[in-house]
Amino acid sequence: MVQLYGKSLSRAELAALSGNVSHAAGVRLMQLYDGLERGIRMLEFRSGTGLRFTVLVDRAMDIADCDYRGQAIGWHSPAGFRHPALHEYEGEGGLGFMRSFSGLMITCGLDHILFMNDTETSSYVYGPRQKASHSLHGRVGTIPARLTGYGERWEGDRLILWAEGVVTQAAVFGEHLELHRRIEIDAGTNDIRLTDRVVNAGFYRTPHMLCYHINVGHPVLEEGARYLAPIRDVVNVAHADSYERQGVGYRTLPGPQMNFHEQVWQHEMAADDNGAVPVALVNDRLGLGFMVTTRKDQFPCQYEWQNLQAGQYALGIEPSTHHVLGNNAARERGEMIWLEHGDERCYDTVFSVLPDAQAIAAAEAGIRAIAIQPESDYPAASGNFRPIEGREA
């Protein structure tokens, strides 16, 4: 049954109310036509609860807009949703990413996720290419997808809104990785399900890394908003020399700041009995929050990113396959994921809107039942980067 307008409706009952189910919920393909965004294909999802979000087909099928009953959740940066044809991956010393950095979710990968560096490429067996030069957060987020399908599907009296596509990151004498992405939500709910499958379609042994840069903006983020997570250990503070001086800790957020330097933490998260790791940003004043639930066995690492600069105000929840130490460190520690031909890795993530104080309280209680996070806004980092098991050297 579909829960809409305070009623539980069957397929027949919903059909009787209108000539098309899209009056209540649906998926629509459209194209952006102005400015830096011109030419981008976009899917708009409406779940019927007041939740609306958009998927940029031409930017790795990442989620751009997200709002609930007119209140924005996803971050809109001044860079906008730049068309990938305008993107310069290796521009500005590898920081060209910053000119395409906007939206609720940006995918980082598929063979590199963190800061700029060079890695050896002997596995690609091509003499002139002795190294790969990686820019910030990798290539995949600005590669257009091949849209393989979208729409509304009934399973009995359950209505599922869905979209699927394939993003190919490939080069001659280089990697040939495919991201098979499915996004779906049940009509009448506030839970977006993201299912990713990364496949080595090539015949070279290829490294693989993945991170989601999930960015929550105003009004969920405002002075007094709280970061909730089952933190077992604060592993690393990337800017420990400045975060107390800036007066901003990891847990309680201030309003927009002037001349703010980004702050990044890596937290060691505990998981529930099913291996799930829920992390949320909540606004008690509004009675509105946003929660990201991942699997510990798929994303063993988690970062928290703060960009509280006025005009760029955002909080990032970042599940990752690797420590913040980076690409070369992952190789040295024997923690890189290596994919042979046909090998694949799967990732299952849920984005949930917490629509009221009751939902926030339930989410917080669930997180605290897993682990109680540090009470201090300025916990000392342990520096204990635990070995990631099950990886080949």
Secondary structure, 3 states (H helix, E strand, C coil): CEEECCEEECHHHHHHHCCCHHHCCEEEEEECCCHHHCCCEEEEEECCCCEEEEEECCCCCEEEEEEECCEECECCCCCCCCCHHHCCCCHHHHCHHHHHCCCCEEEEEECCCCCCEEEECHHHCCCCCCEEEECCCECHHHCCCEEEEEEEEEECCEEEEEEEEEEEEECCCCCEEEEEEEEEEECCCCEEEEEEEEEECCCCCEEEEEEEEEEECCCCCCCCCEEECCEEEEEEECCHHHHHHHCCCCCECCCCECCCCCEEEEEEECCCCCCEEEEEEEECCCCEEEEEEEECCCCCEEEEEEECECCCCEEEEEEECCCCCCHHHHHHCCCCEEECCCCEEEEEEEEEEECCHHHHHHHHHHHHHHCCCCCCCCCCCCCCCCCCCCCCC
